[in-house]
Amino acid sequence: MPLETTLPLPFAPYLVAGIGTVEGYDGPTYLVRVPSGAVHGVTSPSGTPSAELAAAEIAYALAHPPVFVVPVPAAVTRRQLLQWLNAAPRGITRAALSAALAGNEVALIDLQEAAEFQRTHPLVATLAAQLGIDADTAFREAALL
């Protein structure tokens, strides 16, 4: 008795009005060819792409893109932090940093002698509070310098 097998039918692309043509699925992702000709992967919010849900799911996914949070570096170099603090619009100088830490000799030594600054070091929290800056933003941006 011969073994019968069923081959999957080829995918039939379909138009999603105002968005593009769904040309296939890759797991939970719609593969959508947009008018420019580029193909974009759009993850199905339900996890199961279907022709019946495509318009609503693709519109929802496009209106609610995933948020990618840039991680906060564990450390930045002295040069990176000082350049970030001094850059416009902040304009915070070394003299202003020393004035913010006046009377705290240990913090002044840390500020003046550190080769790098650890995000979790108490000096960073002290400076952020004294200068009215967000330490996480400072480290993310300073790491790029």
C-alpha positions in Angstrom: 0.0 0.0 0.0 1.6 3.3 -1.0 2.2 6.0 1.6 0.3 9.2 0.9 1.8 12.5 1.8 0.3 15.9 1.7 2.5 18.7 0.6 1.8 22.2 1.9 0.1 24.5 -0.5 2.2 27.4 -1.7 1.4 30.6 0.2 -1.0 32.9 -1.6 0.0 36.6 -1.0 -2.8 38.9 0.0 -3.2 42.7 0.1 -3.7 44.5 3.4 -5.2 47.9 2.4 -3.1 50.9 3.2 -0.2 48.7 4.4 1.1 46.4 1.7 1.1 42.7 0.7 1.5 39.9 3.1 3.9 37.5 1.3 4.2 34.9 3.9 4.7 34.1 7.6 7.8 33.3 9.5 6.6 31.8 12.8 4.6 34.6 14.5 5.7 37.2 12.0 3.9 38.6 9.0 6.3 39.2 6.0 4.9 42.4 4.5 6.0 43.9 1.2 5.4 47.7 1.5 4.8 50.0 -1.4 8.6 50.9 -1.5 9.3 47.3 -2.3 11.0 46.5 1.0 9.8 43.5 3.0 9.3 44.1 6.7 8.7 41.5 9.5 5.7 42.5 11.6 5.1 40.4 14.7 1.6 39.2 15.2 0.3 40.4 18.6 -1.7 37.2 18.9 1.3 35.1 18.0 -0.6 33.4 15.2 -0.7 35.3 11.9 -3.8 34.9 9.8 -5.4 36.5 6.8 -8.5 37.3 8.8 -6.6 39.2 11.5 -3.8 40.7 9.4 -5.2 44.2 8.9 -6.0 44.7 12.5 -2.8 43.0 13.8 -0.4 44.7 11.5 -2.0 48.1 12.1 -1.8 47.5 15.9 1.8 46.4 15.7 2.8 49.4 13.6 1.0 51.8 16.0 2.7 50.1 19.1 6.3 49.4 18.1 8.5 47.6 20.6 10.4 49.9 23.0 14.1 49.3 23.0 15.8 50.6 26.1 19.5 51.5 25.8 21.3 49.8 28.7 23.1 52.1 31.1 26.9 51.4 30.9 28.4 50.2 34.1 31.2 52.7 33.8 32.5 55.6 31.7 35.9 57.1 31.6 36.8 60.3 33.3 37.3 62.0 29.9 33.8 60.9 28.7 32.0 62.1 31.8 33.8 65.4 32.0 33.2 66.1 28.3 29.5 65.2 28.7 29.1 67.5 31.7 30.9 70.4 30.0 29.0 70.1 26.7 26.2 72.4 25.8 23.6 73.0 27.2 25.1 71.9 30.5 28.4 73.7 30.5 29.4 72.3 33.9 33.1 73.0 34.4 35.6 71.2 36.7 35.4 74.3 39.0 31.6 73.9 39.2 32.1 70.2 40.1 34.6 71.0 42.8 32.2 73.7 44.2 29.3 71.2 44.2 31.5 68.9 46.4 33.0 71.6 48.6 33.5 70.3 52.1 33.4 66.6 51.1 37.2 65.8 50.8 36.6 62.1 50.0 34.2 63.0 47.1 36.7 65.6 45.8 39.5 63.0 45.8 37.3 60.5 44.0 36.3 63.2 41.4 39.8 64.4 40.8 41.6 61.0 40.8 39.3 58.5 39.3 40.3 57.1 35.9 36.7 55.9 35.4 33.4 56.4 37.1 31.2 53.4 38.1 27.5 54.1 37.7 26.8 52.6 41.1 29.5 54.6 43.0 28.0 57.0 45.6 29.8 59.9 44.0 27.7 59.6 40.9 24.5 59.8 42.9 25.8 62.8 44.8 26.8 64.7 41.7 23.6 63.9 39.9 21.6 65.3 42.9 23.8 68.4 43.3 23.8 69.2 39.6 20.2 68.2 38.8 21.1 65.7 36.1 19.9 62.2 35.4 22.8 59.8 36.0 21.5 57.1 33.6 21.2 59.6 30.8 24.6 61.0 31.6 26.2 57.6 31.4 24.4 56.5 28.2 25.3 59.7 26.4 28.9 60.0 27.8 29.6 56.5 26.7 29.2 57.6 23.1 31.9 60.3 23.4 
